[in-house]
Amino acid sequence: MARSVWKGPFVDPSLIKKIEKLKNTTKNIKPIKTWSRKSTIIPEFVGTSFLIHNGKKFISITISEDMVGHKLGEFSPTRQFSGHTPADKKAKQVAGAESQTKKNLNEKK
């Protein structure tokens, strides 16, 4: 369910403070480190770089105009997709590993 229009987008107050502080200083711009994945990207964020936590590490993102209206968490995936492995391909890998260990044992004798 979407957030009410009259409430406006949710942005963590600490992020707003950090953006205002960053806009006042132009020297040595560092990315903003955040755990607030639920915060909505607003136009003031455009051009700023963020380090968004995905549960394990921080992923570096630079905000562009196309990202406005989305959530920060959408751009730092929490799961790594390794692809679908067919059963026969997996069986080949297991069989290959077993034969390789047998060869190594025979060579040692």
PyMOL CGO cylinders between C-alpha atoms (Angstrom):
from pymol import cmd
from pymol.cgo import CYLINDER

trace = [
    CYLINDER, 0.00, 0.00, 0.00, 1.37, 3.42, -0.95, 0.3, 1, 1, 1, 1, 1, 1,
    CYLINDER, 1.37, 3.42, -0.95, 2.01, 6.30, 1.43, 0.3, 1, 1, 1, 1, 1, 1,
    CYLINDER, 2.01, 6.30, 1.43, -0.62, 9.07, 1.64, 0.3, 1, 1, 1, 1, 1, 1,
    CYLINDER, -0.62, 9.07, 1.64, -0.05, 11.96, -0.76, 0.3, 1, 1, 1, 1, 1, 1,
    CYLINDER, -0.05, 11.96, -0.76, -0.70, 14.57, 1.92, 0.3, 1, 1, 1, 1, 1, 1,
    CYLINDER, -0.70, 14.57, 1.92, 2.09, 13.11, 4.11, 0.3, 1, 1, 1, 1, 1, 1,
    CYLINDER, 2.09, 13.11, 4.11, 4.72, 13.38, 1.38, 0.3, 1, 1, 1, 1, 1, 1,
    CYLINDER, 4.72, 13.38, 1.38, 7.66, 11.03, 0.78, 0.3, 1, 1, 1, 1, 1, 1,
    CYLINDER, 7.66, 11.03, 0.78, 9.44, 9.52, 3.78, 0.3, 1, 1, 1, 1, 1, 1,
    CYLINDER, 9.44, 9.52, 3.78, 13.05, 10.59, 4.16, 0.3, 1, 1, 1, 1, 1, 1,
    CYLINDER, 13.05, 10.59, 4.16, 15.05, 9.83, 7.28, 0.3, 1, 1, 1, 1, 1, 1,
    CYLINDER, 15.05, 9.83, 7.28, 15.65, 13.13, 9.14, 0.3, 1, 1, 1, 1, 1, 1,
    CYLINDER, 15.65, 13.13, 9.14, 19.33, 12.30, 9.59, 0.3, 1, 1, 1, 1, 1, 1,
    CYLINDER, 19.33, 12.30, 9.59, 19.72, 12.03, 5.79, 0.3, 1, 1, 1, 1, 1, 1,
    CYLINDER, 19.72, 12.03, 5.79, 18.16, 15.45, 5.29, 0.3, 1, 1, 1, 1, 1, 1,
    CYLINDER, 18.16, 15.45, 5.29, 20.59, 16.94, 7.84, 0.3, 1, 1, 1, 1, 1, 1,
    CYLINDER, 20.59, 16.94, 7.84, 23.56, 15.28, 6.13, 0.3, 1, 1, 1, 1, 1, 1,
    CYLINDER, 23.56, 15.28, 6.13, 22.48, 16.56, 2.69, 0.3, 1, 1, 1, 1, 1, 1,
    CYLINDER, 22.48, 16.56, 2.69, 22.07, 20.12, 3.99, 0.3, 1, 1, 1, 1, 1, 1,
    CYLINDER, 22.07, 20.12, 3.99, 25.49, 19.93, 5.64, 0.3, 1, 1, 1, 1, 1, 1,
    CYLINDER, 25.49, 19.93, 5.64, 27.00, 18.57, 2.42, 0.3, 1, 1, 1, 1, 1, 1,
    CYLINDER, 27.00, 18.57, 2.42, 25.45, 21.34, 0.30, 0.3, 1, 1, 1, 1, 1, 1,
    CYLINDER, 25.45, 21.34, 0.30, 26.97, 24.01, 2.59, 0.3, 1, 1, 1, 1, 1, 1,
    CYLINDER, 26.97, 24.01, 2.59, 30.49, 22.61, 2.27, 0.3, 1, 1, 1, 1, 1, 1,
    CYLINDER, 30.49, 22.61, 2.27, 31.92, 22.10, -1.21, 0.3, 1, 1, 1, 1, 1, 1,
    CYLINDER, 31.92, 22.10, -1.21, 35.34, 20.78, -0.22, 0.3, 1, 1, 1, 1, 1, 1,
    CYLINDER, 35.34, 20.78, -0.22, 36.22, 17.09, 0.07, 0.3, 1, 1, 1, 1, 1, 1,
    CYLINDER, 36.22, 17.09, 0.07, 32.82, 15.56, -0.74, 0.3, 1, 1, 1, 1, 1, 1,
    CYLINDER, 32.82, 15.56, -0.74, 32.55, 12.08, 0.77, 0.3, 1, 1, 1, 1, 1, 1,
    CYLINDER, 32.55, 12.08, 0.77, 29.71, 9.64, 0.14, 0.3, 1, 1, 1, 1, 1, 1,
    CYLINDER, 29.71, 9.64, 0.14, 26.96, 9.57, 2.77, 0.3, 1, 1, 1, 1, 1, 1,
    CYLINDER, 26.96, 9.57, 2.77, 26.85, 6.26, 4.64, 0.3, 1, 1, 1, 1, 1, 1,
    CYLINDER, 26.85, 6.26, 4.64, 23.31, 5.11, 5.44, 0.3, 1, 1, 1, 1, 1, 1,
    CYLINDER, 23.31, 5.11, 5.44, 21.36, 2.14, 6.70, 0.3, 1, 1, 1, 1, 1, 1,
    CYLINDER, 21.36, 2.14, 6.70, 18.01, 3.78, 5.82, 0.3, 1, 1, 1, 1, 1, 1,
    CYLINDER, 18.01, 3.78, 5.82, 16.94, 1.71, 2.82, 0.3, 1, 1, 1, 1, 1, 1,
    CYLINDER, 16.94, 1.71, 2.82, 13.31, 2.79, 3.28, 0.3, 1, 1, 1, 1, 1, 1,
    CYLINDER, 13.31, 2.79, 3.28, 14.01, 6.46, 2.55, 0.3, 1, 1, 1, 1, 1, 1,
    CYLINDER, 14.01, 6.46, 2.55, 12.60, 7.88, -0.68, 0.3, 1, 1, 1, 1, 1, 1,
    CYLINDER, 12.60, 7.88, -0.68, 14.97, 9.64, -3.08, 0.3, 1, 1, 1, 1, 1, 1,
    CYLINDER, 14.97, 9.64, -3.08, 14.03, 13.32, -3.39, 0.3, 1, 1, 1, 1, 1, 1,
    CYLINDER, 14.03, 13.32, -3.39, 15.32, 15.88, -5.94, 0.3, 1, 1, 1, 1, 1, 1,
    CYLINDER, 15.32, 15.88, -5.94, 17.77, 17.34, -3.40, 0.3, 1, 1, 1, 1, 1, 1,
    CYLINDER, 17.77, 17.34, -3.40, 19.69, 14.04, -3.49, 0.3, 1, 1, 1, 1, 1, 1,
    CYLINDER, 19.69, 14.04, -3.49, 20.54, 14.28, -7.22, 0.3, 1, 1, 1, 1, 1, 1,
    CYLINDER, 20.54, 14.28, -7.22, 24.29, 14.29, -7.81, 0.3, 1, 1, 1, 1, 1, 1,
    CYLINDER, 24.29, 14.29, -7.81, 25.09, 13.01, -4.32, 0.3, 1, 1, 1, 1, 1, 1,
    CYLINDER, 25.09, 13.01, -4.32, 26.78, 9.67, -3.72, 0.3, 1, 1, 1, 1, 1, 1,
    CYLINDER, 26.78, 9.67, -3.72, 25.54, 7.31, -1.03, 0.3, 1, 1, 1, 1, 1, 1,
    CYLINDER, 25.54, 7.31, -1.03, 26.90, 4.16, 0.58, 0.3, 1, 1, 1, 1, 1, 1,
    CYLINDER, 26.90, 4.16, 0.58, 23.77, 2.03, 1.13, 0.3, 1, 1, 1, 1, 1, 1,
    CYLINDER, 23.77, 2.03, 1.13, 23.96, -0.98, 3.42, 0.3, 1, 1, 1, 1, 1, 1,
    CYLINDER, 23.96, -0.98, 3.42, 22.60, -4.23, 2.00, 0.3, 1, 1, 1, 1, 1, 1,
    CYLINDER, 22.60, -4.23, 2.00, 22.91, -6.26, 5.21, 0.3, 1, 1, 1, 1, 1, 1,
    CYLINDER, 22.91, -6.26, 5.21, 26.50, -7.32, 4.64, 0.3, 1, 1, 1, 1, 1, 1,
    CYLINDER, 26.50, -7.32, 4.64, 28.41, -4.48, 3.00, 0.3, 1, 1, 1, 1, 1, 1,
    CYLINDER, 28.41, -4.48, 3.00, 27.91, -0.95, 1.72, 0.3, 1, 1, 1, 1, 1, 1,
    CYLINDER, 27.91, -0.95, 1.72, 27.18, -0.44, -1.98, 0.3, 1, 1, 1, 1, 1, 1,
    CYLINDER, 27.18, -0.44, -1.98, 28.20, 2.85, -3.58, 0.3, 1, 1, 1, 1, 1, 1,
    CYLINDER, 28.20, 2.85, -3.58, 25.45, 4.63, -5.55, 0.3, 1, 1, 1, 1, 1, 1,
    CYLINDER, 25.45, 4.63, -5.55, 25.43, 8.05, -7.23, 0.3, 1, 1, 1, 1, 1, 1,
    CYLINDER, 25.43, 8.05, -7.23, 21.91, 9.47, -7.46, 0.3, 1, 1, 1, 1, 1, 1,
    CYLINDER, 21.91, 9.47, -7.46, 20.65, 10.55, -10.89, 0.3, 1, 1, 1, 1, 1, 1,
    CYLINDER, 20.65, 10.55, -10.89, 17.42, 12.25, -11.95, 0.3, 1, 1, 1, 1, 1, 1,
    CYLINDER, 17.42, 12.25, -11.95, 15.87, 8.94, -13.03, 0.3, 1, 1, 1, 1, 1, 1,
    CYLINDER, 15.87, 8.94, -13.03, 16.07, 7.61, -9.46, 0.3, 1, 1, 1, 1, 1, 1,
    CYLINDER, 16.07, 7.61, -9.46, 13.86, 10.33, -7.91, 0.3, 1, 1, 1, 1, 1, 1,
    CYLINDER, 13.86, 10.33, -7.91, 10.75, 8.81, -6.32, 0.3, 1, 1, 1, 1, 1, 1,
    CYLINDER, 10.75, 8.81, -6.32, 12.30, 5.40, -5.76, 0.3, 1, 1, 1, 1, 1, 1,
    CYLINDER, 12.30, 5.40, -5.76, 13.58, 4.01, -2.45, 0.3, 1, 1, 1, 1, 1, 1,
    CYLINDER, 13.58, 4.01, -2.45, 17.30, 3.82, -1.64, 0.3, 1, 1, 1, 1, 1, 1,
    CYLINDER, 17.30, 3.82, -1.64, 17.01, 0.08, -0.96, 0.3, 1, 1, 1, 1, 1, 1,
    CYLINDER, 17.01, 0.08, -0.96, 15.99, -0.61, -4.56, 0.3, 1, 1, 1, 1, 1, 1,
    CYLINDER, 15.99, -0.61, -4.56, 19.53, 0.13, -5.72, 0.3, 1, 1, 1, 1, 1, 1,
    CYLINDER, 19.53, 0.13, -5.72, 21.41, -2.13, -3.30, 0.3, 1, 1, 1, 1, 1, 1,
    CYLINDER, 21.41, -2.13, -3.30, 20.29, -5.74, -3.75, 0.3, 1, 1, 1, 1, 1, 1,
    CYLINDER, 20.29, -5.74, -3.75, 20.40, -7.92, -0.65, 0.3, 1, 1, 1, 1, 1, 1,
    CYLINDER, 20.40, -7.92, -0.65, 20.64, -11.25, -2.46, 0.3, 1, 1, 1, 1, 1, 1,
    CYLINDER, 20.64, -11.25, -2.46, 23.09, -12.53, -5.03, 0.3, 1, 1, 1, 1, 1, 1,
    CYLINDER, 23.09, -12.53, -5.03, 21.56, -14.53, -7.88, 0.3, 1, 1, 1, 1, 1, 1,
    CYLINDER, 21.56, -14.53, -7.88, 23.93, -17.22, -9.09, 0.3, 1, 1, 1, 1, 1, 1,
    CYLINDER, 23.93, -17.22, -9.09, 21.68, -18.52, -11.88, 0.3, 1, 1, 1, 1, 1, 1,
    CYLINDER, 21.68, -18.52, -11.88, 19.66, -21.63, -12.45, 0.3, 1, 1, 1, 1, 1, 1,
    CYLINDER, 19.66, -21.63, -12.45, 21.72, -24.81, -12.68, 0.3, 1, 1, 1, 1, 1, 1,
    CYLINDER, 21.72, -24.81, -12.68, 20.10, -27.69, -14.57, 0.3, 1, 1, 1, 1, 1, 1,
    CYLINDER, 20.10, -27.69, -14.57, 20.12, -31.01, -12.73, 0.3, 1, 1, 1, 1, 1, 1,
    CYLINDER, 20.12, -31.01, -12.73, 22.27, -32.77, -15.37, 0.3, 1, 1, 1, 1, 1, 1,
    CYLINDER, 22.27, -32.77, -15.37, 24.85, -29.98, -15.31, 0.3, 1, 1, 1, 1, 1, 1,
    CYLINDER, 24.85, -29.98, -15.31, 25.06, -30.23, -11.52, 0.3, 1, 1, 1, 1, 1, 1,
    CYLINDER, 25.06, -30.23, -11.52, 25.45, -34.02, -11.77, 0.3, 1, 1, 1, 1, 1, 1,
    CYLINDER, 25.45, -34.02, -11.77, 28.35, -33.56, -14.22, 0.3, 1, 1, 1, 1, 1, 1,
    CYLINDER, 28.35, -33.56, -14.22, 30.06, -31.21, -11.79, 0.3, 1, 1, 1, 1, 1, 1,
    CYLINDER, 30.06, -31.21, -11.79, 29.70, -33.70, -8.93, 0.3, 1, 1, 1, 1, 1, 1,
    CYLINDER, 29.70, -33.70, -8.93, 30.90, -36.61, -11.08, 0.3, 1, 1, 1, 1, 1, 1,
    CYLINDER, 30.90, -36.61, -11.08, 33.85, -34.57, -12.35, 0.3, 1, 1, 1, 1, 1, 1,
    CYLINDER, 33.85, -34.57, -12.35, 34.87, -33.65, -8.83, 0.3, 1, 1, 1, 1, 1, 1,
    CYLINDER, 34.87, -33.65, -8.83, 34.70, -37.30, -7.69, 0.3, 1, 1, 1, 1, 1, 1,
    CYLINDER, 34.70, -37.30, -7.69, 36.76, -38.55, -10.64, 0.3, 1, 1, 1, 1, 1, 1,
    CYLINDER, 36.76, -38.55, -10.64, 39.32, -35.81, -10.02, 0.3, 1, 1, 1, 1, 1, 1,
    CYLINDER, 39.32, -35.81, -10.02, 39.77, -36.88, -6.39, 0.3, 1, 1, 1, 1, 1, 1,
    CYLINDER, 39.77, -36.88, -6.39, 40.10, -40.55, -7.47, 0.3, 1, 1, 1, 1, 1, 1,
    CYLINDER, 40.10, -40.55, -7.47, 42.83, -39.59, -9.96, 0.3, 1, 1, 1, 1, 1, 1,
    CYLINDER, 42.83, -39.59, -9.96, 44.68, -37.67, -7.27, 0.3, 1, 1, 1, 1, 1, 1,
    CYLINDER, 44.68, -37.67, -7.27, 44.52, -40.64, -4.91, 0.3, 1, 1, 1, 1, 1, 1,
    CYLINDER, 44.52, -40.64, -4.91, 45.75, -43.06, -7.59, 0.3, 1, 1, 1, 1, 1, 1,
    CYLINDER, 45.75, -43.06, -7.59, 48.66, -40.78, -8.48, 0.3, 1, 1, 1, 1, 1, 1,
    CYLINDER, 48.66, -40.78, -8.48, 49.77, -40.59, -4.85, 0.3, 1, 1, 1, 1, 1, 1,
    CYLINDER, 49.77, -40.59, -4.85, 49.97, -44.41, -4.58, 0.3, 1, 1, 1, 1, 1, 1,
]
cmd.load_cgo(trace, "trace")
